[in-house]
Amino acid sequence: PGIALAPGTFNLNIMPSGVDPDAVDPLISQPVTLESGKSIIAIVTGTATDLQIVLYEENLAPLPSDASRVNVIHAVPRGVQIDMIEANQPLLTALDFGKTGELDEISTGPHEFDLASGNTTVGTLELDLLERYAHTIVVYGDPAANLYETINFRSKVENISPLRLIHASPDMPAVDVYM
């Protein structure tokens, strides 16, 4: 879920769930600047001993009718490079950790995307792309186990959701977020 805040600079504090935020230090903290008309995705990733926050500005620019946008965010530290393929055609290639790829003005309707590293498929996504929506795919997981999963969500390009936070650390328990 997203939260709407007034523009400004905030400290994004990730806390152990259920603790008094004034009594303990955050697990990780990072300043985040929110600007009017911008949408930020904050991804908490890494391991419990090496947490990181990856920030991504979601592209919510207008789209023509019968078009959508697909954004892929690689959120697996020390993970393999990822390619996004549809019908044996590479659409995005060599995405590394912290990098993003965007397919702008892709046709609406059903699509089946493969996420691959070299000749190895690490995941398959079946998405029904909606007209004038930005579809975001966050790739997360455990590179040591070669386990990759996705979180998928969409945003209507006319609506703004200034901040979304995604918990993508495979070995971290629940957290509370304070700004």
C-alpha positions in Angstrom: 0.0 0.0 0.0 1.0 3.6 -0.6 0.8 6.6 1.7 0.3 10.2 0.6 2.5 12.8 2.3 3.0 16.5 1.6 6.2 17.3 -0.4 9.4 17.5 1.7 12.3 15.5 3.0 11.7 12.8 5.5 13.7 10.1 7.3 12.4 6.7 6.3 13.0 4.6 9.5 12.5 0.8 9.3 11.9 -0.5 12.9 11.5 -4.0 14.4 7.7 -4.6 14.5 6.0 -3.7 17.7 8.7 -1.6 19.3 8.5 1.9 20.6 10.2 3.9 17.9 11.6 6.4 20.5 13.2 3.5 22.5 15.4 1.8 19.9 17.5 2.6 16.9 16.0 1.9 13.4 17.2 -1.2 11.6 18.0 1.1 8.7 17.2 4.8 8.1 17.5 6.8 4.9 16.4 10.4 4.0 13.7 10.4 1.2 12.7 13.6 -0.7 9.2 13.6 -1.9 8.3 16.1 -4.7 4.8 17.2 -5.8 3.7 15.1 -8.7 6.3 12.3 -8.2 5.8 8.8 -7.1 8.6 7.0 -5.1 8.9 3.3 -4.5 11.2 2.4 -1.6 12.3 -1.3 -1.4 13.8 -2.7 1.8 16.1 -5.5 0.6 19.2 -7.5 1.5 19.7 -9.7 4.5 18.9 -9.0 8.1 22.6 -8.2 8.7 23.0 -6.1 5.5 19.8 -4.2 4.9 19.5 -1.7 2.0 16.9 0.7 0.8 16.6 1.0 -3.0 14.6 4.1 -4.2 12.9 4.2 -7.6 10.9 7.0 -9.1 7.9 5.5 -10.8 7.2 6.9 -14.3 3.6 8.0 -14.2 3.8 10.2 -17.4 0.6 10.1 -19.5 0.1 7.2 -22.0 -1.9 7.0 -25.2 -5.1 4.9 -25.3 -4.5 1.1 -25.6 -1.0 1.4 -24.1 0.5 0.6 -20.7 4.0 0.8 -19.2 6.0 -2.0 -17.5 8.7 -1.2 -15.0 11.1 -3.9 -13.7 13.1 -3.3 -10.5 16.0 -5.7 -9.6 16.0 -5.9 -5.8 18.3 -8.9 -5.2 21.8 -7.9 -3.9 24.4 -10.2 -5.3 21.7 -11.7 -7.5 22.2 -12.8 -11.1 21.6 -10.4 -14.0 18.0 -10.7 -15.2 16.6 -10.5 -18.7 12.9 -10.0 -19.4 11.7 -12.1 -22.4 8.3 -12.4 -24.2 7.8 -15.0 -27.0 11.6 -15.7 -27.1 12.2 -11.9 -27.8 14.4 -10.1 -25.2 12.6 -6.9 -24.0 15.0 -5.9 -21.2 18.5 -7.3 -20.8 21.2 -7.5 -18.2 19.4 -5.9 -15.3 21.7 -5.9 -12.2 20.8 -5.2 -8.6 19.4 -1.7 -8.0 18.8 -1.2 -11.7 15.5 -0.8 -13.4 14.1 -1.4 -16.9 11.1 0.2 -18.5 8.9 -0.9 -21.4 7.0 2.3 -22.4 3.9 2.1 -24.5 3.5 -1.7 -24.6 0.2 -3.0 -25.8 -2.5 -3.8 -23.3 -4.0 -7.2 -22.8 -2.5 -10.5 -21.6 1.2 -11.0 -21.7 3.5 -13.8 -20.5 7.0 -12.7 -19.5 9.9 -14.9 -18.6 12.6 -13.6 -16.3 15.9 -15.3 -17.1 19.5 -15.4 -16.4 21.3 -16.6 -19.4 19.5 -19.8 -20.5 17.9 -20.3 -17.0 14.4 -19.1 -16.4 14.1 -17.8 -12.8 10.4 -16.8 -13.1 7.4 -16.5 -15.3 4.8 -13.7 -15.1 1.4 -13.7 -16.6 0.1 -10.1 -16.6 -3.0 -8.6 -18.0 -1.7 -5.1 -18.8 -4.4 -2.4 -18.4 -4.8 0.7 -20.5 -3.0 3.8 -19.2 -1.5 1.9 -16.2 2.1 1.7 -15.1 2.7 -1.9 -14.0 5.7 -2.4 -11.7 7.4 -5.7 -11.1 9.9 -5.9 -8.2 12.2 -8.9 -8.4 13.3 -10.1 -4.9 14.6 -13.3 -3.4 17.5 -15.3 -2.1 20.5 -15.5 -4.5 22.2 -18.2 -2.5 19.2 -20.5 -3.0 18.7 -19.3 -6.6 15.1 -18.4 -5.5 13.6 -15.3 -7.2 10.1 -14.1 -6.7 8.1 -11.0 -7.8 5.8 -8.4 -6.3 3.6 -6.9 -8.9 1.4 -3.8 -8.6 0.0 -1.1 -10.9 -0.7 2.6 -10.8 -3.1 4.6 -13.0 -0.9 7.2 -14.6 -3.3 10.0 -13.8 -3.2 9.2 -10.0 -0.1 9.9 -7.9 1.0 7.8 -4.9 4.0 9.6 -3.5 5.6 6.7 -1.6 5.3 2.9 -1.6 7.4 0.7 0.6 8.1 -2.9 -0.2 9.6 -5.3 2.3 11.7 -7.6 0.1 14.3 -9.0 2.6 13.8 -12.8 2.7 15.1 -13.4 6.2 13.7 -10.3 8.0 10.7 -10.6 10.2 7.9 -8.0 10.0 8.9 -4.4 10.4 7.1 -1.1 11.3 7.8 2.0 9.2 8.0 5.6 10.5 8.5 8.9 8.7 
